[in-house]
Amino acid sequence: MSQYGRTFRLGDYKWPSGIDRSAAMFATPPEILTARTGLQFESGVDDLDYFRELGLELPSGRHVVFLWYERAPVQGLRLQIDAADDPASARADLFATLPFTKNELIWVPESDPPAG
């Protein structure tokens, strides 16, 4: 376990509610997050495209997944959380744990605007 948490393989993890949701998108590509933290993304492919993903259990115990689709029309590192989790709380936990700045945040769900 690093200071940022413990990584996990997505194939070995099930969301408590059974489904995930997007909580944010960052302008930060996977290479930058890896350079800052040493956390390694895994490559894969699904019915949408080639992607890179990183499953991370934060020190708080919250599970998050970072997802980067290689040829998405809008490039961004998506933050996925459990559908029953609070997106604003998840983002606050993430900012307290990982070296992201609020300037890197490029999207949050319209129904959940960022605080102040």
C-alpha positions as CSV (number, residue, x, y, z in Angstrom):
1,M,0.0,0.0,0.0
2,S,1.3,3.4,-0.9
3,Q,0.6,6.7,0.7
4,Y,-2.2,7.1,-1.9
5,G,-3.9,3.8,-1.0
6,R,-4.0,0.3,-2.3
7,T,-4.6,-0.6,-6.0
8,F,-7.0,-3.3,-7.0
9,R,-7.9,-5.1,-10.2
10,L,-11.3,-4.1,-11.5
11,G,-12.1,-7.7,-12.4
12,D,-11.6,-8.6,-8.8
13,Y,-13.9,-5.9,-7.4
14,K,-17.7,-5.5,-7.2
15,W,-19.3,-2.1,-6.5
16,P,-21.4,-2.4,-3.2
17,S,-24.5,-1.1,-5.0
18,G,-23.8,-3.2,-8.1
19,I,-23.0,-0.2,-10.4
20,D,-20.7,2.8,-10.6
21,R,-21.2,6.4,-11.7
22,S,-19.0,9.2,-12.9
23,A,-18.2,11.7,-10.2
24,A,-15.7,14.0,-12.1
25,M,-13.4,14.3,-15.1
26,F,-9.9,15.7,-14.9
27,A,-7.7,17.1,-17.6
28,T,-4.9,15.0,-16.3
29,P,-3.8,12.1,-18.5
30,P,-2.7,8.8,-16.9
31,E,1.0,9.4,-17.6
32,I,0.9,12.5,-15.5
33,L,-0.8,10.8,-12.6
34,T,1.7,7.9,-12.8
35,A,4.6,10.4,-12.8
36,R,3.2,12.1,-9.7
37,T,2.3,9.1,-7.7
38,G,4.0,6.0,-9.2
39,L,0.5,4.4,-9.5
40,Q,0.3,2.2,-12.6
41,F,-2.7,2.0,-15.0
42,E,-3.7,-1.2,-16.7
43,S,-4.7,-1.3,-20.4
44,G,-7.9,-2.9,-21.7
45,V,-10.6,-2.8,-24.3
46,D,-14.3,-2.9,-24.0
47,D,-17.3,-2.3,-26.4
48,L,-16.5,1.5,-26.4
49,D,-12.7,1.6,-27.1
50,Y,-9.2,0.9,-25.8
51,F,-8.8,2.3,-22.3
52,R,-6.5,2.6,-19.3
53,E,-7.8,2.1,-15.8
54,L,-6.7,2.3,-12.2
55,G,-8.6,0.9,-9.3
56,L,-7.6,2.5,-6.0
57,E,-8.8,2.0,-2.4
58,L,-8.0,5.4,-0.8
59,P,-6.6,5.5,2.8
60,S,-10.2,6.4,3.9
61,G,-11.4,3.0,2.6
62,R,-13.3,4.6,-0.4
63,H,-13.0,2.7,-3.7
64,V,-12.5,4.8,-6.8
65,V,-11.6,4.0,-10.4
66,F,-9.8,6.2,-12.9
67,L,-10.8,5.5,-16.5
68,W,-9.2,7.0,-19.6
69,Y,-10.6,6.1,-23.1
70,E,-7.9,6.5,-25.7
71,R,-9.9,8.0,-28.5
72,A,-12.8,9.7,-26.6
73,P,-14.1,12.8,-28.4
74,V,-13.4,14.7,-25.1
75,Q,-10.2,13.6,-23.5
76,G,-10.3,13.4,-19.7
77,L,-9.6,11.1,-16.8
78,R,-12.9,10.0,-15.4
79,L,-13.4,9.4,-11.7
80,Q,-15.8,6.5,-11.1
81,I,-17.4,5.8,-7.7
82,D,-20.1,3.5,-6.4
83,A,-23.6,4.7,-7.4
84,A,-24.6,5.0,-3.8
85,D,-21.5,7.1,-2.8
86,D,-21.7,10.9,-2.5
87,P,-19.8,12.4,-5.4
88,A,-18.9,15.7,-3.6
89,S,-17.5,13.7,-0.7
90,A,-15.6,11.4,-3.0
91,R,-14.0,14.4,-4.8
92,A,-13.0,16.0,-1.4
93,D,-11.5,12.7,-0.3
94,L,-9.6,12.5,-3.6
95,F,-8.2,16.0,-3.4
96,A,-7.1,15.3,0.2
97,T,-5.3,12.1,-0.9
98,L,-3.9,12.6,-4.4
99,P,-1.9,15.4,-6.0
100,F,-4.7,16.9,-8.1
101,T,-5.5,20.6,-8.2
102,K,-9.0,22.0,-8.6
103,N,-7.8,23.6,-11.9
104,E,-7.5,20.1,-13.3
105,L,-11.2,19.4,-12.7
106,I,-13.0,19.9,-16.0
107,W,-16.4,18.3,-15.4
108,V,-18.7,17.3,-12.6
109,P,-22.3,15.9,-13.0
110,E,-24.7,18.8,-13.7
111,S,-26.8,17.6,-10.8
112,D,-23.8,17.8,-8.5
113,P,-22.0,21.1,-8.9
114,P,-18.6,21.5,-7.1
115,A,-18.6,23.3,-3.8
116,G,-17.3,26.8,-3.6
